[in-house]
Amino acid sequence: MRDIEDRYVSLVLIGGVPEDIFWHADLSFLLTVAESNAVYQRWLKCEEQYQIERERR
């Protein structure tokens, strides 16, 4: 049971995977979605930082 709780926290609460997808999709799909979302969020943060730096110039 603890494994499911840990995966729920990491994928849904932290990773941004929708809860209904978490309960109905297979694990490999969930991990791919979470990884893609994490990559997108890192890119977005870098892009926002770039815009802030650009506006300062």
N, CA, C and O atoms as CSV, one atom per row, in Angstrom:
chain,resi,resn,atom,element,x,y,z
A,1,MET,N,N,0.827,-1.208,0.000
A,1,MET,CA,C,0.000,0.000,0.000
A,1,MET,C,C,0.866,1.264,0.000
A,1,MET,O,O,0.529,2.255,-0.649
A,2,ARG,N,N,1.953,1.222,0.714
A,2,ARG,CA,C,2.823,2.398,0.798
A,2,ARG,C,C,3.360,2.790,-0.576
A,2,ARG,O,O,3.510,3.975,-0.872
A,3,ASP,N,N,3.648,1.797,-1.414
A,3,ASP,CA,C,4.156,2.061,-2.751
A,3,ASP,C,C,3.136,2.864,-3.569
A,3,ASP,O,O,3.510,3.785,-4.295
A,4,ILE,N,N,1.868,2.520,-3.452
A,4,ILE,CA,C,0.817,3.245,-4.181
A,4,ILE,C,C,0.722,4.679,-3.673
A,4,ILE,O,O,0.584,5.616,-4.460
A,5,GLU,N,N,0.797,4.843,-2.366
A,5,GLU,CA,C,0.741,6.185,-1.791
A,5,GLU,C,C,1.921,7.038,-2.254
A,5,GLU,O,O,1.759,8.211,-2.590
A,6,ASP,N,N,3.106,6.435,-2.268
A,6,ASP,CA,C,4.294,7.170,-2.723
A,6,ASP,C,C,4.166,7.559,-4.187
A,6,ASP,O,O,4.491,8.685,-4.563
A,7,ARG,N,N,3.697,6.637,-5.012
A,7,ARG,CA,C,3.532,6.929,-6.434
A,7,ARG,C,C,2.460,8.000,-6.644
A,7,ARG,O,O,2.608,8.865,-7.507
A,8,TYR,N,N,1.391,7.943,-5.864
A,8,TYR,CA,C,0.334,8.957,-5.969
A,8,TYR,C,C,0.908,10.339,-5.675
A,8,TYR,O,O,0.684,11.284,-6.432
A,9,VAL,N,N,1.641,10.451,-4.585
A,9,VAL,CA,C,2.218,11.745,-4.210
A,9,VAL,C,C,3.168,12.234,-5.293
A,9,VAL,O,O,3.087,13.384,-5.722
A,10,SER,N,N,4.073,11.357,-5.737
A,10,SER,CA,C,5.077,11.812,-6.702
A,10,SER,C,C,4.493,12.095,-8.077
A,10,SER,O,O,4.925,13.033,-8.746
A,11,LEU,N,N,3.517,11.302,-8.511
A,11,LEU,CA,C,2.974,11.491,-9.854
A,11,LEU,C,C,1.838,12.509,-9.911
A,11,LEU,O,O,1.799,13.338,-10.820
A,12,VAL,N,N,0.926,12.456,-8.965
A,12,VAL,CA,C,-0.252,13.336,-9.005
A,12,VAL,C,C,0.034,14.675,-8.332
A,12,VAL,O,O,-0.130,15.731,-8.943
A,13,LEU,N,N,0.453,14.627,-7.097
A,13,LEU,CA,C,0.622,15.875,-6.356
A,13,LEU,C,C,1.850,16.664,-6.791
A,13,LEU,O,O,1.804,17.892,-6.858
A,14,ILE,N,N,2.938,15.978,-7.083
A,14,ILE,CA,C,4.163,16.665,-7.480
A,14,ILE,C,C,4.293,16.737,-8.996
A,14,ILE,O,O,4.627,17.786,-9.546
A,15,GLY,N,N,4.027,15.616,-9.672
A,15,GLY,CA,C,4.248,15.533,-11.109
A,15,GLY,C,C,3.162,16.121,-11.975
A,15,GLY,O,O,3.382,16.347,-13.165
A,16,GLY,N,N,1.996,16.375,-11.413
A,16,GLY,CA,C,0.934,17.000,-12.170
A,16,GLY,C,C,0.083,16.067,-13.023
A,16,GLY,O,O,-0.686,16.525,-13.868
A,17,VAL,N,N,0.220,14.756,-12.805
A,17,VAL,CA,C,-0.615,13.810,-13.551
A,17,VAL,C,C,-2.043,13.897,-13.004
A,17,VAL,O,O,-2.230,13.832,-11.789
A,18,PRO,N,N,-3.046,14.042,-13.859
A,18,PRO,CA,C,-4.432,14.085,-13.373
A,18,PRO,C,C,-4.799,12.801,-12.611
A,18,PRO,O,O,-4.393,11.703,-12.992
A,19,GLU,N,N,-5.556,12.959,-11.553
A,19,GLU,CA,C,-5.896,11.834,-10.685
A,19,GLU,C,C,-6.630,10.719,-11.425
A,19,GLU,O,O,-6.347,9.543,-11.196
A,20,ASP,N,N,-7.566,11.066,-12.304
A,20,ASP,CA,C,-8.298,10.014,-13.014
A,20,ASP,C,C,-7.387,9.209,-13.931
A,20,ASP,O,O,-7.602,8.012,-14.123
A,21,ILE,N,N,-6.367,9.857,-14.501
A,21,ILE,CA,C,-5.401,9.120,-15.323
A,21,ILE,C,C,-4.556,8.217,-14.436
A,21,ILE,O,O,-4.254,7.086,-14.818
A,22,PHE,N,N,-4.173,8.694,-13.270
A,22,PHE,CA,C,-3.371,7.889,-12.345
A,22,PHE,C,C,-4.061,6.566,-12.026
A,22,PHE,O,O,-3.413,5.520,-12.012
A,23,TRP,N,N,-5.351,6.600,-11.773
A,23,TRP,CA,C,-6.061,5.389,-11.363
A,23,TRP,C,C,-6.403,4.467,-12.527
A,23,TRP,O,O,-6.704,3.295,-12.305
A,24,HIS,N,N,-6.366,4.963,-13.762
A,24,HIS,CA,C,-6.812,4.134,-14.885
A,24,HIS,C,C,-5.737,3.791,-15.917
A,24,HIS,O,O,-5.994,2.988,-16.813
A,25,ALA,N,N,-4.569,4.362,-15.819
A,25,ALA,CA,C,-3.514,4.116,-16.810
A,25,ALA,C,C,-2.464,3.165,-16.252
A,25,ALA,O,O,-2.335,2.999,-15.039
A,26,ASP,N,N,-1.709,2.538,-17.169
A,26,ASP,CA,C,-0.651,1.652,-16.688
A,26,ASP,C,C,0.560,2.480,-16.243
A,26,ASP,O,O,0.707,3.645,-16.614
A,27,LEU,N,N,1.402,1.862,-15.456
A,27,LEU,CA,C,2.512,2.563,-14.816
A,27,LEU,C,C,3.494,3.159,-15.821
A,27,LEU,O,O,3.963,4.281,-15.628
A,28,SER,N,N,3.810,2.435,-16.879
A,28,SER,CA,C,4.776,2.969,-17.851
A,28,SER,C,C,4.257,4.257,-18.485
A,28,SER,O,O,5.024,5.194,-18.707
A,29,PHE,N,N,2.966,4.306,-18.775
A,29,PHE,CA,C,2.362,5.527,-19.321
A,29,PHE,C,C,2.451,6.665,-18.310
A,29,PHE,O,O,2.795,7.792,-18.668
A,30,LEU,N,N,2.143,6.373,-17.051
A,30,LEU,CA,C,2.189,7.401,-16.012
A,30,LEU,C,C,3.584,7.984,-15.857
A,30,LEU,O,O,3.749,9.196,-15.718
A,31,LEU,N,N,4.579,7.121,-15.881
A,31,LEU,CA,C,5.947,7.597,-15.738
A,31,LEU,C,C,6.361,8.466,-16.921
A,31,LEU,O,O,7.081,9.450,-16.751
A,32,THR,N,N,5.907,8.105,-18.113
A,32,THR,CA,C,6.210,8.906,-19.300
A,32,THR,C,C,5.543,10.271,-19.212
A,32,THR,O,O,6.165,11.288,-19.522
A,33,VAL,N,N,4.294,10.301,-18.795
A,33,VAL,CA,C,3.574,11.575,-18.650
A,33,VAL,C,C,4.254,12.458,-17.605
A,33,VAL,O,O,4.441,13.656,-17.819
A,34,ALA,N,N,4.618,11.861,-16.482
A,34,ALA,CA,C,5.266,12.631,-15.419
A,34,ALA,C,C,6.617,13.167,-15.880
A,34,ALA,O,O,6.964,14.311,-15.588
A,35,GLU,N,N,7.375,12.352,-16.592
A,35,GLU,CA,C,8.676,12.794,-17.089
A,35,GLU,C,C,8.522,13.927,-18.100
A,35,GLU,O,O,9.255,14.916,-18.055
A,36,SER,N,N,7.568,13.775,-19.005
A,36,SER,CA,C,7.326,14.827,-20.001
A,36,SER,C,C,6.896,16.120,-19.325
A,36,SER,O,O,7.337,17.204,-19.708
A,37,ASN,N,N,6.051,16.008,-18.339
A,37,ASN,CA,C,5.585,17.194,-17.620
A,37,ASN,C,C,6.747,17.860,-16.887
A,37,ASN,O,O,6.844,19.087,-16.868
A,38,ALA,N,N,7.622,17.068,-16.287
A,38,ALA,CA,C,8.764,17.627,-15.575
A,38,ALA,C,C,9.690,18.363,-16.538
A,38,ALA,O,O,10.179,19.448,-16.225
A,39,VAL,N,N,9.929,17.784,-17.694
A,39,VAL,CA,C,10.773,18.429,-18.706
A,39,VAL,C,C,10.134,19.743,-19.153
A,39,VAL,O,O,10.815,20.762,-19.261
A,40,TYR,N,N,8.833,19.717,-19.411
A,40,TYR,CA,C,8.132,20.933,-19.828
A,40,TYR,C,C,8.217,22.008,-18.745
A,40,TYR,O,O,8.469,23.173,-19.054
A,41,GLN,N,N,8.016,21.640,-17.509
A,41,GLN,CA,C,8.060,22.615,-16.416
A,41,GLN,C,C,9.449,23.230,-16.271
A,41,GLN,O,O,9.571,24.423,-15.993
A,42,ARG,N,N,10.502,22.423,-16.458
A,42,ARG,CA,C,11.868,22.967,-16.406
A,42,ARG,C,C,12.091,23.945,-17.550
A,42,ARG,O,O,12.672,25.013,-17.355
A,43,TRP,N,N,11.633,23.584,-18.735
A,43,TRP,CA,C,11.777,24.476,-19.885
A,43,TRP,C,C,11.036,25.784,-19.630
A,43,TRP,O,O,11.575,26.862,-19.877
A,44,LEU,N,N,9.808,25.694,-19.140
A,44,LEU,CA,C,8.998,26.877,-18.885
A,44,LEU,C,C,9.679,27.786,-17.870
A,44,LEU,O,O,9.697,29.004,-18.047
A,45,LYS,N,N,10.229,27.221,-16.828
A,45,LYS,CA,C,10.920,28.018,-15.818
A,45,LYS,C,C,12.124,28.735,-16.430
A,45,LYS,O,O,12.358,29.910,-16.145
A,46,CYS,N,N,12.880,28.040,-17.259
A,46,CYS,CA,C,14.035,28.660,-17.934
A,46,CYS,C,C,13.574,29.780,-18.871
A,46,CYS,O,O,14.197,30.840,-18.936
A,47,GLU,N,N,12.492,29.538,-19.587
A,47,GLU,CA,C,11.961,30.550,-20.511
A,47,GLU,C,C,11.491,31.782,-19.743
A,47,GLU,O,O,11.725,32.906,-20.187
A,48,GLU,N,N,10.840,31.592,-18.614
A,48,GLU,CA,C,10.401,32.718,-17.798
A,48,GLU,C,C,11.600,33.502,-17.280
A,48,GLU,O,O,11.588,34.733,-17.270
A,49,GLN,N,N,12.628,32.789,-16.854
A,49,GLN,CA,C,13.842,33.447,-16.362
A,49,GLN,C,C,14.512,34.240,-17.485
A,49,GLN,O,O,14.993,35.352,-17.264
A,50,TYR,N,N,14.542,33.672,-18.673
A,50,TYR,CA,C,15.116,34.353,-19.834
A,50,TYR,C,C,14.364,35.659,-20.111
A,50,TYR,O,O,14.984,36.689,-20.377
A,51,GLN,N,N,13.043,35.614,-20.049
A,51,GLN,CA,C,12.236,36.819,-20.283
A,51,GLN,C,C,12.497,37.883,-19.225
A,51,GLN,O,O,12.555,39.073,-19.538
A,52,ILE,N,N,12.651,37.465,-17.989
A,52,ILE,CA,C,12.946,38.413,-16.900
A,52,ILE,C,C,14.286,39.090,-17.157
A,52,ILE,O,O,14.412,40.309,-17.044
A,53,GLU,N,N,15.287,38.276,-17.505
A,53,GLU,CA,C,16.618,38.832,-17.789
A,53,GLU,C,C,16.579,39.760,-18.995
A,53,GLU,O,O,17.240,40.798,-19.006
A,54,ARG,N,N,15.817,39.394,-19.994
A,54,ARG,CA,C,15.700,40.195,-21.204
A,54,ARG,C,C,15.070,41.558,-20.913
A,54,ARG,O,O,15.495,42.576,-21.459
A,55,GLU,N,N,14.054,41.566,-20.050
A,55,GLU,CA,C,13.387,42.825,-19.697
A,55,GLU,C,C,14.292,43.743,-18.881
A,55,GLU,O,O,14.124,44.962,-18.913
A,56,ARG,N,N,15.230,43.183,-18.166
A,56,ARG,CA,C,16.149,43.985,-17.359
A,56,ARG,C,C,17.157,44.747,-18.222
A,56,ARG,O,O,17.684,45.775,-17.798
A,57,ARG,N,N,17.418,44.259,-19.400
A,57,ARG,CA,C,18.421,44.902,-20.273
A,57,ARG,C,C,17.898,46.134,-20.921
A,57,ARG,O,O,18.617,46.784,-21.680
